[in-house]
Amino acid sequence: MRAPKRPMHAVSLWVRRQPPKVKAFLAVVAGMAALVLLRVIVHDHDNLFVTAEAVHSIGICVLIYKLTKEKTCAASNLRTFQPSIVVLFQPAPALLGVKPDPT
């Protein structure tokens, strides 16, 4: 007797067997659904911005750690890493009150 498949496993196998155009369509639909879900759930968008910046800075810290300790960083290189650092720390003076906010 064969063990029953888990629903998520069955869905992931089905998605893997689909052609690239179908996978792209499913990715677009999933992205739009995620945006609609965020729109419904998040009431204060400032909190969403702060959370996104925090997650981004955690990712940058992980990349810095990997570069310093392991001397390698899979799926990243210095050319893509430097602009990310600039984007991360550019709003820092405005958040700290060093320069006035233009709005």
N, C-alpha and C positions, 0 to 999 in steps of 0.2 A: 504494500500500500504506500502510495506517495504522500509525503507530507504536504499540507496545504501551504500555498505561497502567501507571504505577507503582502498586503495591498500595496505598500510603498515599493517593495521589491518588484512587484509585477509592473507597476507604473514606470519605474526606472528602466526596467528591461524593455518595455514598450517604447519609451522615448529613445533609447539607444538604437533600436532597430529602425527608427524613422529616418528618412532622407534629410539632408542638411536644410532644405527649404522649409520643411515642416518643423524642424528643430528651431530655426530662426523665428518662424511665426509663433511657436509656443513661447519662446523667450520674450518676444514683444508683448504678447498677451499677458504673460506672467508679470512683466515689468509694469504694464499699465494697471493691472489689478493691484500690484503693490502700491503704486502711487495713489490709487483711489482709496485703498485701505488706510494709507497714511493720512490722507486728507480727512477721512472720517474719524480716525482715532485721535490725531493730534489737534488739540485745541489752541495751545500756545506755541506758535511756531518759533519763538525765541528759544524755548527749551530744545526743540528739534535741532536748531542751529548749534547750540552749545554742545549737545550730544554728538553731533556729527564732527565737530571740531575736536572733541575729546577722543573719539574713536580714531580720527585721522592722526592725532598726535601720538596715540598709543602705537599705531602702526609704524609711524616714523621712528619711535623709540625702539621698537623691535628690530627695524632695519639697521639702526645705528648699532645696536647690540650685536647683531649678526655680523656686521661689517668689522667691528672692533675685535670681537672674540674669535670668530671663525674665519675671518679674512675672505669670506665669500658671502654672497647674498643671492640666492636663487631667484630668478625672474625679476631682477632689478640690476641696474648698473648706475654708475655715478652720473651719467648724463640725464637719466630720468629722476635721479634722487635729488639733485641740486635744485631744480625748479620746485619740487615738492616741499623742500625746506623753506624756500623763499615764500611760497604760498602759505605755508603754515605760520611763519613768524611775521609776515607783513602786517596783519591786523593787530599784533601784540601791542604796539605803542598806543593805538587808539583805545584798546581795551583797558590799558593801564592808566589812561588819562594823560599821557604825555603830550599827545596832540589832539586838538578838538575834533570831534566827529563832524563831518561835513553836512550831515542831515539835520 
